[in-house]
Amino acid sequence: MLVKRSLSLAGHRTSLALEAEFWDVLDRAAEEKRLSLAALIGRIDEARIEAGDELNLASACRVWALKRVQSGT
């Protein structure tokens, strides 16, 4: 089931819908990095854009969360 959250990225309000399990990984990572959730997602978004990645933001967040879990960090 998708959970929708609203946040500000680069000064613009947006909403992002992800499964609860992905939100859990992102929330934990933000806490560990001492960042707001919006700041962490902003970093994921910036990296996606810089890499020329064609994934949408939700997919980029899912891939980021999966890689984090796979790496054990």
KOLKOL-340175 format. One record per residue: residue number from 1; y, z, x of N, C-alpha, C, O in turn. Coordinates in Angstrom, 1 decimal, padded with zeros to 4 digits, m for minus. Example, Ala and Ser with C-alpha at 12.3 -4.5 7.8 and 13.67 -1.06 7.14 Angstrom:
% KOLKOL-340175
   nr      nv      nw      nu     cav     caw     cau      cv      cw      cu      ov      ow      ou
    1  m005.7   007.8   013.2  m004.5   007.8   012.3  m003.3   007.8   013.2  m003.3   008.5   014.2
    2  m002.2   007.1   012.8  m001.1   007.1   013.7   000.0   007.9   012.9   001.1   008.0   013.4
This chain:
% KOLKOL-340175
   nr      nv      nw      nu     cav     caw     cau      cv      cw      cu      ov      ow      ou
    1  m001.2   000.0   000.8   000.0   000.0   000.0   001.2   000.0   000.9   001.3   000.8   001.8
    2   002.2  m000.9   000.6   003.4  m001.0   001.3   004.4   000.1   000.9   004.5   000.5  m000.2
    3   005.1   000.7   002.0   006.1   001.7   001.8   007.4   001.0   002.3   007.5   000.6   003.4
    4   008.4   001.0   001.4   009.7   000.4   001.8   010.6   001.5   002.2   010.8   002.5   001.6
    5   011.3   001.2   003.4   012.4   002.1   003.9   013.6   001.3   004.2   013.5   000.1   004.5
    6   014.7   001.9   004.0   016.0   001.3   004.3   016.6   001.9   005.5   016.5   003.1   005.8
    7   017.2   001.1   006.4   017.8   001.5   007.6   018.9   000.6   008.0   019.1  m000.5   007.5
    8   019.7   001.0   009.0   020.8   000.2   009.5   020.4  m000.3   010.9   020.0   000.4   011.7
    9   020.5  m001.7   011.0   020.2  m002.3   012.3   021.4  m003.1   012.7   021.9  m004.0   011.9
   10   022.0  m002.9   013.8   023.2  m003.6   014.3   024.3  m003.6   013.3   025.0  m004.6   013.1
   11   024.4  m002.4   012.6   025.5  m002.3   011.6   025.3  m002.9   010.3   026.2  m002.9   009.4
   12   024.1  m003.4   010.0   023.7  m004.0   008.8   022.6  m003.2   008.1   021.6  m002.9   008.8
   13   022.7  m003.0   006.8   021.6  m002.3   006.1   020.5  m003.3   005.8   020.8  m004.5   005.5
   14   019.3  m002.9   006.0   018.2  m003.7   005.7   017.0  m002.8   005.2   017.1  m001.6   005.4
   15   016.0  m003.4   004.7   014.9  m002.7   004.3   013.6  m003.3   004.9   013.6  m004.5   005.1
   16   012.7  m002.5   005.1   011.5  m002.9   005.8   010.3  m002.3   005.1   010.3  m001.1   004.8
   17   009.3  m003.1   004.8   008.1  m002.7   004.0   006.9  m002.8   005.0   006.6  m003.8   005.4
   18   006.3  m001.6   005.2   005.1  m001.5   006.1   004.1  m000.6   005.4   004.5   000.2   004.6
   19   002.9  m000.7   005.8   001.9   000.3   005.4   002.2   001.6   006.0   002.7   001.7   007.1
   20   001.8   002.7   005.3   002.0   004.1   005.7   001.5   004.3   007.1   002.2   005.1   007.8
   21   000.4   003.8   007.4  m000.2   004.0   008.8   000.7   003.5   009.9   000.8   004.1   010.9
   22   001.4   002.4   009.6   002.3   001.9   010.6   003.6   002.7   010.7   004.1   003.0   011.8
   23   004.0   003.2   009.6   005.2   004.1   009.6   004.9   005.4   010.4   005.7   005.9   011.1
   24   003.6   005.9   010.2   003.2   007.1   011.0   003.4   006.9   012.5   003.9   007.7   013.2
   25   002.9   005.7   012.9   002.9   005.4   014.4   004.4   005.3   014.8   004.8   005.8   015.9
   26   005.2   004.6   014.0   006.6   004.4   014.4   007.4   005.7   014.4   008.2   006.0   015.3
   27   007.1   006.6   013.3   007.8   007.9   013.3   007.4   008.7   014.5   008.3   009.4   015.0
   28   006.2   008.8   014.8   005.7   009.6   016.0   006.3   009.1   017.2   006.7   009.9   018.1
   29   006.4   007.8   017.4   006.9   007.2   018.6   008.4   007.5   018.7   008.9   007.9   019.8
   30   009.1   007.4   017.6   010.6   007.7   017.7   010.8   009.1   018.0   011.7   009.5   018.8
   31   010.0   010.0   017.5   010.1   011.4   017.8   009.8   011.7   019.3   010.6   012.4   019.9
   32   008.7   011.1   019.8   008.4   011.3   021.2   009.4   010.8   022.1   009.7   011.3   023.2
   33   010.1   009.7   021.7   011.1   009.0   022.6   012.5   009.7   022.3   013.5   009.3   023.0
   34   012.5   010.6   021.4   013.8   011.2   021.0   014.8   010.2   020.5   016.0   010.3   020.9
   35   014.4   009.3   019.7   015.2   008.3   019.1   015.2   008.4   017.6   014.2   009.0   017.0
   36   016.2   007.9   016.9   016.1   007.8   015.5   015.1   006.6   015.2   014.9   005.8   016.1
   37   014.6   006.6   014.0   013.7   005.5   013.6   014.4   004.2   013.7   013.9   003.2   014.1
   38   015.7   004.2   013.2   016.5   003.0   013.3   016.7   002.5   014.7   016.6   001.3   014.9
   39   016.9   003.4   015.6   017.1   003.0   017.0   015.8   002.4   017.6   015.9   001.4   018.3
   40   014.7   003.0   017.3   013.4   002.5   017.8   013.2   001.1   017.2   012.8   000.1   017.9
   41   013.4   000.9   015.9   013.2  m000.4   015.3   014.2  m001.4   015.8   013.9  m002.6   015.9
   42   015.4  m000.9   016.1   016.4  m001.8   016.7   015.9  m002.3   018.0   016.2  m003.5   018.4
   43   015.3  m001.5   018.8   014.8  m001.9   020.1   013.7  m002.9   020.0   013.6  m003.9   020.7
   44   012.8  m002.7   019.0   011.7  m003.6   018.7   012.3  m005.0   018.3   011.9  m006.0   018.7
   45   013.3  m004.9   017.5   014.0  m006.1   017.0   014.7  m006.9   018.1   014.6  m008.1   018.2
   46   015.4  m006.1   019.0   016.1  m006.8   020.1   015.0  m007.5   021.1   015.3  m008.6   021.5
   47   013.9  m006.8   021.3   012.9  m007.4   022.2   012.3  m008.6   021.6   012.0  m009.6   022.3
   48   012.1  m008.6   020.3   011.6  m009.7   019.5   012.5  m010.9   019.7   012.1  m012.0   019.9
   49   013.8  m010.7   019.5   014.8  m011.8   019.6   014.9  m012.3   021.0   014.9  m013.5   021.2
   50   015.0  m011.4   022.0   015.1  m011.8   023.4   013.9  m012.6   023.8   014.0  m013.5   024.6
   51   012.7  m012.3   023.3   011.5  m013.0   023.7   011.4  m014.4   022.9   010.5  m015.1   023.2
   52   012.3  m014.6   022.0   012.2  m015.8   021.2   011.0  m015.8   020.2   010.5  m016.9   019.8
   53   010.5  m014.6   019.9   009.4  m014.4   019.1   009.7  m014.9   017.6   010.7  m014.5   017.1
   54   008.8  m015.6   017.0   009.0  m016.1   015.7   008.5  m015.1   014.6   008.6  m015.4   013.4
   55   007.9  m014.0   015.0   007.5  m013.0   014.1   008.7  m012.4   013.3   009.7  m012.3   013.8
   56   008.4  m012.1   012.0   009.5  m011.4   011.3   009.5  m010.0   011.8   008.6  m009.6   012.5
   57   010.5  m009.2   011.4   010.6  m007.9   011.9   009.5  m007.0   011.5   009.0  m006.2   012.3
   58   009.0  m007.1   010.2   007.9  m006.3   009.8   006.6  m006.6   010.7   006.0  m005.6   011.1
   59   006.4  m007.8   010.9   005.2  m008.2   011.7   005.4  m007.7   013.2   004.5  m007.2   013.8
   60   006.6  m007.8   013.7   006.9  m007.3   015.1   006.7  m005.8   015.1   006.2  m005.3   016.2
   61   007.0  m005.1   014.1   006.8  m003.6   014.1   005.3  m003.3   014.1   004.9  m002.4   014.7
   62   004.6  m004.1   013.3   003.1  m003.9   013.2   002.5  m004.1   014.5   001.6  m003.3   015.0
   63   002.8  m005.2   015.2   002.3  m005.6   016.5   002.6  m004.5   017.5   001.8  m004.1   018.3
   64   003.9  m004.1   017.5   004.3  m003.0   018.4   003.5  m001.7   018.2   003.1  m001.2   019.2
   65   003.4  m001.3   017.0   002.6  m000.1   016.7   001.1  m000.3   017.1   000.6   000.7   017.7
   66   000.6  m001.4   016.9  m000.8  m001.6   017.2  m001.0  m001.6   018.8  m001.9  m000.9   019.2
   67  m000.1  m002.2   019.5  m000.2  m002.2   021.0   000.0  m000.7   021.5  m000.7  m000.3   022.4
   68   000.8   000.0   020.8   001.0   001.4   021.2  m000.3   002.2   021.0  m000.7   003.0   021.9
   69  m000.9   002.1   019.9  m002.1   002.8   019.6  m003.2   002.3   020.6  m004.0   003.1   021.1
   70  m003.3   001.0   020.8  m004.3   000.5   021.7  m004.1   001.0   023.2  m005.1   001.2   023.9
   71  m002.9   001.2   023.6  m002.6   001.6   025.0  m002.8   003.1   025.1  m002.8   003.6   026.2
   72  m002.8   003.8   024.0  m003.0   005.3   024.0  m001.7   006.0   024.3  m001.8   007.2   024.7
   73  m000.6   005.4   024.2   000.7   006.1   024.5   001.4   006.4   023.2   002.5   007.0   023.3
